[in-house]
Amino acid sequence: MVEEWAAAIRRGDRRALAKAITLVESSRPQDETTARQLLARLTPQITPALRVAISGPPGVGKSTFIEALGMAAVGKGQRVAVLTVDPSSRISGGSILGDKTRMPRLSTHPLAYIRPSPAGETLGGVARRTRESMLLLEAAGFDLLLVETVGVGQSETEAAAMVDLFVLLLLPNGGDELQGIKRGIMELADLVLINKADGDFIEAARQTHRQVEGALALLGHHEKGWSPRTLTISSRQEQGIDQVLELLAQFRQTHITTLGEKRRNQARAWMWERVREGLLLRFQADTTIQCLVTELEPAVMNGTLGSVEAAERLLDAFVGRKV
C-alpha cells in the first residue's frame, strides 16, 4: 500500500498528496510509522524545489502577496505549492484555516496547490510537520514552495532554518514597526518587500525602503554572494511582482552550488530536532515517570520541593532506567 501511495504522489495525485500530508501531521503512533515508511520511499527520488518562507506583521498582506506571486509563477509554467500556517487557540486548540479563501484565483489554478495547517503548540512560525510536508510536495513535482508563517516574532527563526530563502514583508510608514521587529528577523531576511506601495502610500513606502536599506547595511548580513535586497511592491495591483520572481530565480542561480550543502545542514538539524521530540514523547509516556510526576508536581506547587531538584530527579529516574 505504501509503495502504491508513493507512486501516486510522484504522479501528482492531489488526493494522495492531501492524505499524505494529513498522515505526516498526525500524532498517532501507527500513522507516524506509516509516514516514515512513505517518506523513506519518496526521499531518494526527490528533485528539490525552491523553498521560500514569507513572514510579516499582521495586516501586511501576506496572502495577497502569495497569490500575486503564485499567479505570476504559474503564468510562467511553474508548479506552485503553498503551505499556510494558522495560529492555534491556546484555549480550544482550534485554528481558522481560512487562507484558501484569501487566495481564490490561486486555489483553483491547476498548477497550484494550497494546504493550510494549524501551528498547534509548535513554535517557529511553522506547523508541526512543515518539513515533511515540503518533502511530499517536492516528491509530487512542485517547483516553488511558499511557506506563509504565522507572523513576525522571535521564533520565526525556525521557519528560516528549513527554507532556502526568507522573505520579510513590511508596511509603508514602517519606521515604528521596524523598532518592534526583532533584530534576528532582520538578520535572517534575504529579501525585504515594502508592500502596499500604491495610492497615497507611495512616498511613505519609499521612505520605509530607505530606512530598511540603512538598517540592513548596519547589520551587514550576507550569505555567500548574496546581500539582502529591498523592493517596494503592491500585491493588490501586482506591481513589482515580476521583479520578485526574477530575484527568486537570481537567488537560486547564485546559490545553485551551495543549496545542496544548506539542505544537508538542515537535514542534520532536522534529525536532532526529531531526536529531541522523540525523547520528550518517550519521557512523558514512561509509566515510572508518570507515577513520579504525580508525587513531585504537588511538592513543587506547594513549595516543599524546588523545581530544579524535581526536574533532576525525573531525569535521573528516566536515564537511570535506560542505561
LOTORLO-71601 format. One line per field, with one value per residue: residue number from 1; residue in one letter; x, y, z of N, C-alpha, C in turn. Coordinates in steps of 0.2 Angstrom, whole numbers. Example, Ala and Ser with C-alpha at 12.3 -4.5 7.8 and 13.67 -1.06 7.14 Angstrom:
% residues 2
resi <- [1	2]
resn <- [A	S]
n.X <- [66	64]
n.Y <- [-28	-11]
n.Z <- [39	35]
ca.X <- [62	68]
ca.Y <- [-22	-5]
ca.Z <- [39	36]
c.X <- [66	64]
c.Y <- [-16	0]
c.Z <- [39	39]
% end
This chain:
% residues 323
resi <- [1	2	3	4	5	6	7	8	9	10	11	12	13	14	15	16	17	18	19	20	21	22	23	24	25	26	27	28	29	30	31	32	33	34	35	36	37	38	39	40	41	42	43	44	45	46	47	48	49	50	51	52	53	54	55	56	57	58	59	60	61	62	63	64	65	66	67	68	69	70	71	72	73	74	75	76	77	78	79	80	81	82	83	84	85	86	87	88	89	90	91	92	93	94	95	96	97	98	99	100	101	102	103	104	105	106	107	108	109	110	111	112	113	114	115	116	117	118	119	120	121	122	123	124	125	126	127	128	129	130	131	132	133	134	135	136	137	138	139	140	141	142	143	144	145	146	147	148	149	150	151	152	153	154	155	156	157	158	159	160	161	162	163	164	165	166	167	168	169	170	171	172	173	174	175	176	177	178	179	180	181	182	183	184	185	186	187	188	189	190	191	192	193	194	195	196	197	198	199	200	201	202	203	204	205	206	207	208	209	210	211	212	213	214	215	216	217	218	219	220	221	222	223	224	225	226	227	228	229	230	231	232	233	234	235	236	237	238	239	240	241	242	243	244	245	246	247	248	249	250	251	252	253	254	255	256	257	258	259	260	261	262	263	264	265	266	267	268	269	270	271	272	273	274	275	276	277	278	279	280	281	282	283	284	285	286	287	288	289	290	291	292	293	294	295	296	297	298	299	300	301	302	303	304	305	306	307	308	309	310	311	312	313	314	315	316	317	318	319	320	321	322	323]
resn <- [M	V	E	E	W	A	A	A	I	R	R	G	D	R	R	A	L	A	K	A	I	T	L	V	E	S	S	R	P	Q	D	E	T	T	A	R	Q	L	L	A	R	L	T	P	Q	I	T	P	A	L	R	V	A	I	S	G	P	P	G	V	G	K	S	T	F	I	E	A	L	G	M	A	A	V	G	K	G	Q	R	V	A	V	L	T	V	D	P	S	S	R	I	S	G	G	S	I	L	G	D	K	T	R	M	P	R	L	S	T	H	P	L	A	Y	I	R	P	S	P	A	G	E	T	L	G	G	V	A	R	R	T	R	E	S	M	L	L	L	E	A	A	G	F	D	L	L	L	V	E	T	V	G	V	G	Q	S	E	T	E	A	A	A	M	V	D	L	F	V	L	L	L	L	P	N	G	G	D	E	L	Q	G	I	K	R	G	I	M	E	L	A	D	L	V	L	I	N	K	A	D	G	D	F	I	E	A	A	R	Q	T	H	R	Q	V	E	G	A	L	A	L	L	G	H	H	E	K	G	W	S	P	R	T	L	T	I	S	S	R	Q	E	Q	G	I	D	Q	V	L	E	L	L	A	Q	F	R	Q	T	H	I	T	T	L	G	E	K	R	R	N	Q	A	R	A	W	M	W	E	R	V	R	E	G	L	L	L	R	F	Q	A	D	T	T	I	Q	C	L	V	T	E	L	E	P	A	V	M	N	G	T	L	G	S	V	E	A	A	E	R	L	L	D	A	F	V	G	R	K	V]
n.X <- [4	10	20	12	5	16	19	8	9	21	16	8	-4	-17	-26	-20	-9	-14	-19	-7	0	-9	-7	7	6	-1	-2	-3	4	4	1	12	22	19	20	34	38	33	39	52	52	50	60	73	71	68	67	74	64	63	63	53	51	38	36	29	21	5	-8	0	-2	1	-5	-12	0	6	-3	-3	11	11	2	9	20	14	10	21	23	27	25	17	17	8	11	2	2	-8	-11	-15	-28	-24	-34	-45	-38	-41	-40	-42	-40	-42	-35	-36	-47	-43	-36	-42	-40	-28	-30	-38	-31	-24	-11	-7	-6	-13	-11	-18	-12	-13	-4	-3	5	17	32	40	34	29	21	18	24	30	42	41	30	35	44	35	28	38	41	30	32	32	38	40	40	30	30	19	21	16	18	28	40	50	52	52	63	64	57	65	75	72	70	76	76	72	59	54	40	35	26	21	26	34	43	41	37	48	56	50	52	61	79	85	76	77	90	89	83	82	76	68	52	43	26	10	13	6	-6	-10	1	13	25	27	31	43	51	51	58	70	74	74	85	95	95	98	111	118	117	124	122	125	125	136	139	127	118	106	91	80	64	50	33	17	5	-8	-11	-2	11	28	29	34	47	50	49	59	70	70	73	86	92	92	100	112	115	116	126	128	116	114	123	117	105	109	114	103	95	103	101	87	86	91	82	71	75	76	62	57	63	57	43	44	49	38	29	33	29	34	40	28	21	30	29	17	19	29	25	15	22	31	23	17	28	37	47	60	60	70	77	67	66	78	77	67	74	85	79	73	84	93	85	86	99]
n.Y <- [-6	6	8	10	21	30	30	36	49	53	54	65	65	73	70	59	66	75	66	61	72	74	63	64	74	69	63	51	35	24	30	38	29	24	35	37	26	30	42	37	30	40	50	47	50	63	79	94	108	126	133	144	155	166	180	192	206	206	210	215	209	196	185	190	194	182	176	184	182	168	167	174	165	153	157	157	144	137	125	128	127	130	132	136	143	143	152	143	142	144	141	133	125	126	131	143	141	148	152	149	155	167	167	166	165	158	146	139	136	125	122	125	122	123	122	123	123	120	128	123	118	121	131	144	149	140	124	108	98	104	102	89	90	98	90	80	88	92	79	77	85	99	115	127	131	139	146	152	160	161	174	189	187	182	169	165	161	148	144	150	141	130	133	139	153	168	178	194	204	221	236	252	267	261	264	265	252	245	246	238	225	210	210	198	193	203	200	188	190	188	194	209	216	230	232	236	248	259	271	283	280	279	287	286	273	273	280	271	261	266	267	254	249	256	250	237	238	242	230	221	209	195	182	171	178	184	198	205	210	224	230	239	236	232	221	221	228	221	226	226	212	203	207	202	189	187	190	179	169	173	172	158	154	160	153	140	130	129	127	113	110	118	112	99	103	107	95	88	96	94	81	80	88	80	69	76	78	65	60	67	63	50	51	57	47	36	25	24	37	44	40	45	59	62	62	72	84	90	93	102	112	116	121	113	107	111	117	114	103	94	92	86	74	68	66	59	47	43	42	33	21	18	16]
n.Z <- [0	4	-6	-17	-14	-13	-27	-32	-27	-33	-46	-45	-40	-32	-22	-16	-11	-2	8	12	18	28	35	39	48	58	75	80	84	75	63	62	60	47	40	41	33	21	18	17	5	-4	-3	-9	-23	-24	-32	-28	-24	-25	-9	0	13	19	29	40	48	56	44	34	22	17	12	0	-7	-9	-17	-28	-32	-34	-44	-54	-56	-60	-71	-79	-81	-70	-56	-42	-24	-9	8	21	38	52	67	82	94	111	120	115	106	92	75	62	48	36	25	11	6	5	-6	-19	-34	-35	-28	-36	-47	-59	-59	-46	-28	-12	5	20	38	55	68	80	95	91	90	80	69	60	56	64	56	45	38	33	25	15	9	4	-6	-14	-19	-26	-37	-37	-41	-35	-18	-6	10	21	35	53	58	61	73	88	87	73	67	66	55	45	46	38	25	9	6	14	16	20	24	24	30	22	30	40	50	65	66	62	73	82	77	79	80	76	66	55	52	47	35	18	8	8	7	4	6	-2	-8	-15	-22	-10	-2	-8	-7	7	7	0	8	19	13	11	25	28	20	25	38	35	30	41	48	41	35	25	13	6	-7	-9	-5	6	-2	-6	-9	-16	-17	-24	-20	-22	-33	-41	-44	-46	-44	-54	-53	-41	-43	-52	-44	-36	-45	-48	-35	-34	-44	-41	-29	-33	-32	-19	-12	-10	0	10	12	17	29	35	35	45	56	57	60	73	79	78	86	99	100	100	112	122	120	123	136	143	141	148	161	174	176	175	186	196	193	198	211	213	207	215	226	221	218	230	237	244	238	227	210	201	208	207	193	190	198	190	178	181	186	174	165	172	171	158	155]
ca.X <- [0	14	23	7	4	21	19	3	11	25	12	5	-11	-19	-29	-15	-4	-18	-19	0	1	-13	-3	13	4	-4	2	-5	10	3	2	19	26	17	23	41	39	31	45	58	52	50	65	79	69	65	70	72	61	65	58	53	47	36	34	27	17	-2	-11	4	-4	5	-9	-12	6	7	-7	0	17	10	-1	15	24	11	9	27	23	29	20	17	13	8	9	0	1	-13	-10	-20	-30	-22	-39	-48	-33	-43	-37	-47	-38	-46	-31	-38	-52	-40	-32	-47	-38	-23	-33	-42	-27	-22	-4	-6	-9	-13	-13	-17	-11	-13	3	-3	10	24	35	45	30	28	17	22	27	31	47	39	25	38	47	30	27	44	40	24	34	31	44	41	36	29	28	17	22	11	19	34	41	57	53	52	70	63	55	71	80	70	69	81	76	67	56	50	35	34	21	24	26	36	48	40	36	55	59	47	54	67	85	86	72	80	97	88	79	86	73	63	47	38	20	5	16	1	-10	-7	7	19	30	29	34	50	54	52	63	77	75	76	91	100	96	102	118	121	118	130	121	125	126	140	137	120	116	98	88	74	60	44	28	10	2	-15	-10	3	16	34	29	38	54	51	50	66	75	70	77	93	94	93	106	118	116	115	131	128	110	114	126	112	100	112	115	96	93	106	97	80	87	92	75	66	78	73	55	56	65	52	37	46	49	31	25	36	25	38	40	21	20	34	27	11	22	34	22	12	28	34	17	16	35	42	52	62	58	77	78	62	67	84	75	64	79	89	74	72	91	95	82	88	106]
ca.Y <- [0	12	9	12	28	34	31	41	56	55	56	72	64	78	66	55	71	78	61	60	77	73	57	66	79	65	62	44	31	20	35	40	23	24	41	36	22	33	47	33	28	45	54	46	52	70	84	99	114	132	134	151	157	173	182	199	208	206	216	217	207	190	181	194	194	175	174	188	179	162	168	176	159	148	160	155	137	134	122	131	124	135	129	142	141	147	151	139	144	141	139	127	122	126	136	145	138	151	155	147	159	174	166	162	163	153	140	135	135	118	121	127	118	126	117	126	118	123	128	119	120	122	137	145	151	134	119	103	94	108	99	83	92	101	84	77	92	91	72	77	88	106	119	133	130	145	144	158	159	164	181	191	186	180	162	164	158	141	144	152	136	125	135	142	160	171	185	198	209	227	241	259	271	256	266	262	244	242	246	232	219	208	211	192	193	207	197	182	191	188	199	213	219	235	230	241	254	262	277	289	277	278	291	283	266	275	282	265	257	269	265	247	248	258	245	231	240	242	223	218	202	192	174	168	181	187	203	206	215	228	232	241	232	232	215	221	230	217	229	223	205	200	208	197	182	187	189	172	165	175	169	151	153	162	148	133	126	129	125	106	110	120	107	94	105	107	89	86	99	91	74	81	90	74	66	79	77	58	59	70	59	44	53	58	40	31	24	26	44	46	39	50	66	63	63	78	90	93	95	108	118	119	124	109	104	115	115	111	97	89	90	82	68	65	65	53	41	41	40	28	15	17	15]
ca.Z <- [0	4	-12	-22	-12	-16	-34	-34	-26	-39	-52	-44	-37	-27	-16	-12	-8	4	13	14	22	34	38	42	53	63	81	81	83	69	57	62	57	40	37	40	28	15	16	15	-2	-8	-2	-14	-29	-24	-35	-24	-26	-21	-3	2	19	19	35	41	54	54	40	29	15	15	7	-6	-10	-11	-23	-34	-34	-36	-51	-59	-57	-64	-78	-82	-81	-64	-52	-36	-18	-3	15	26	45	56	74	86	101	117	124	112	101	86	70	57	42	30	20	4	4	3	-12	-24	-40	-35	-25	-41	-53	-60	-57	-39	-23	-6	11	27	43	62	71	86	100	88	89	75	64	56	59	67	51	39	34	30	20	9	5	0	-11	-19	-22	-31	-43	-37	-42	-30	-12	-2	17	24	43	57	58	64	80	89	85	66	65	65	48	41	46	34	18	5	6	19	13	25	21	29	28	22	37	45	55	71	65	62	80	86	74	82	76	72	60	50	50	43	29	11	3	12	2	7	2	-2	-11	-20	-20	-5	2	-12	-4	13	5	-2	15	23	9	13	31	28	17	30	44	33	29	48	51	37	34	18	13	0	-14	-9	0	6	-7	-3	-15	-15	-21	-22	-21	-24	-40	-44	-46	-43	-43	-59	-51	-35	-46	-55	-39	-33	-49	-47	-29	-35	-49	-37	-24	-36	-30	-11	-9	-8	7	15	13	21	36	38	37	51	62	57	63	80	82	79	92	105	101	102	119	126	120	127	143	145	141	153	167	180	176	176	194	199	192	202	218	213	205	221	231	218	218	237	239	248	233	221	203	198	211	205	186	191	200	185	173	184	186	167	162	175	169	151	154]
c.X <- [4	17	18	5	9	21	14	5	16	22	8	-2	-13	-22	-24	-10	-8	-18	-12	1	-3	-10	3	12	1	1	1	1	9	4	9	24	25	20	30	42	38	37	51	58	52	56	71	77	67	70	69	69	64	60	59	48	45	33	32	22	9	-5	-6	3	-1	1	-10	-6	8	3	-5	7	16	7	4	19	21	10	15	28	26	24	22	13	14	6	8	-1	-3	-11	-16	-21	-27	-27	-43	-44	-35	-39	-43	-46	-42	-42	-33	-43	-49	-36	-36	-44	-33	-25	-36	-38	-24	-15	-2	-9	-8	-15	-12	-16	-11	-6	3	1	17	26	38	41	28	23	21	26	28	36	45	34	29	42	41	28	32	43	35	26	33	38	46	37	36	26	26	17	17	12	26	35	48	58	52	58	69	61	61	75	78	69	76	82	70	65	52	46	34	28	24	23	29	41	47	40	43	58	56	49	60	73	86	82	75	87	95	85	84	83	68	59	43	32	16	8	12	-3	-7	-1	13	25	32	33	42	54	56	58	70	79	78	83	97	101	99	109	122	122	123	128	121	127	129	137	131	119	109	96	82	70	53	39	21	7	-5	-15	-5	8	23	34	33	45	55	53	57	71	75	74	84	96	96	99	112	120	116	120	131	121	110	117	121	107	103	112	108	93	97	102	90	81	87	85	71	69	75	66	53	58	59	45	39	46	42	27	27	32	28	38	33	19	24	32	21	13	26	30	18	17	31	29	16	23	39	47	54	61	65	78	73	63	73	82	71	69	83	85	74	79	93	92	84	95	107]
c.Y <- [6	13	12	20	33	35	36	48	58	57	63	71	68	74	62	60	73	73	60	66	77	68	60	71	75	64	54	39	27	24	37	35	23	30	40	32	25	38	43	31	34	49	53	49	59	75	91	105	120	133	141	152	164	175	190	200	207	212	218	214	201	186	184	193	187	173	178	184	172	162	170	169	154	150	159	148	133	131	125	128	129	131	135	139	146	146	147	142	141	138	132	123	122	131	137	142	141	154	154	152	166	173	163	160	157	146	136	134	128	117	123	122	122	122	121	121	123	123	124	122	121	129	138	147	146	129	113	99	97	105	93	85	94	95	81	81	92	84	73	82	96	110	124	132	137	144	151	156	162	171	183	190	183	172	160	161	151	140	145	146	130	127	138	149	163	178	188	204	215	231	247	262	266	258	263	254	241	241	240	225	217	208	204	191	197	203	191	183	191	193	203	217	224	235	236	248	257	268	282	286	276	281	288	276	268	276	276	261	260	267	258	246	250	253	239	232	240	234	220	211	200	185	172	171	184	192	204	211	218	231	234	238	234	226	216	223	226	220	227	216	201	201	203	191	182	187	182	168	167	172	161	150	155	156	141	128	125	127	117	106	113	115	101	96	105	100	86	90	96	84	75	84	84	70	69	78	70	57	62	66	53	45	53	51	35	31	25	33	47	46	44	57	67	64	70	84	94	96	102	114	120	121	120	106	109	112	111	104	92	87	85	75	64	62	59	47	38	38	34	21	13	15	7]
c.Z <- [0	-2	-17	-20	-14	-23	-36	-33	-31	-45	-51	-42	-31	-21	-12	-8	-2	9	16	19	29	38	42	48	59	69	83	80	77	63	57	59	50	37	36	34	21	13	14	8	-6	-9	-7	-21	-30	-28	-31	-27	-23	-16	-1	8	18	26	35	46	51	50	35	22	13	10	1	-10	-13	-17	-29	-36	-37	-43	-56	-61	-61	-71	-82	-83	-75	-60	-45	-30	-13	3	19	33	49	63	77	92	106	122	122	108	94	82	65	51	36	25	12	2	2	-3	-17	-30	-40	-33	-30	-47	-53	-58	-50	-34	-16	0	17	32	50	64	77	92	98	87	82	69	59	60	61	62	45	35	30	24	14	5	1	-6	-17	-23	-28	-37	-43	-38	-37	-24	-8	5	20	32	47	58	61	71	81	87	77	63	63	57	43	40	42	27	15	6	10	17	19	22	26	26	27	29	42	49	62	71	65	69	84	83	77	77	72	66	54	48	46	36	23	7	8	7	6	3	2	-4	-16	-17	-15	-1	-2	-9	3	12	3	4	19	19	11	20	32	25	22	36	41	32	36	50	47	35	26	18	6	-6	-14	-3	0	2	-4	-9	-13	-20	-20	-25	-24	-31	-44	-47	-42	-42	-47	-56	-45	-38	-49	-50	-36	-38	-49	-41	-30	-39	-45	-32	-27	-34	-22	-8	-6	-1	12	17	18	28	39	39	43	57	63	61	71	83	83	85	99	106	103	109	123	126	124	135	146	145	145	159	173	181	178	183	198	199	197	209	218	211	211	225	228	219	225	240	243	244	228	214	200	201	208	197	186	193	194	180	175	184	178	164	165	173	162	150	154]
% end
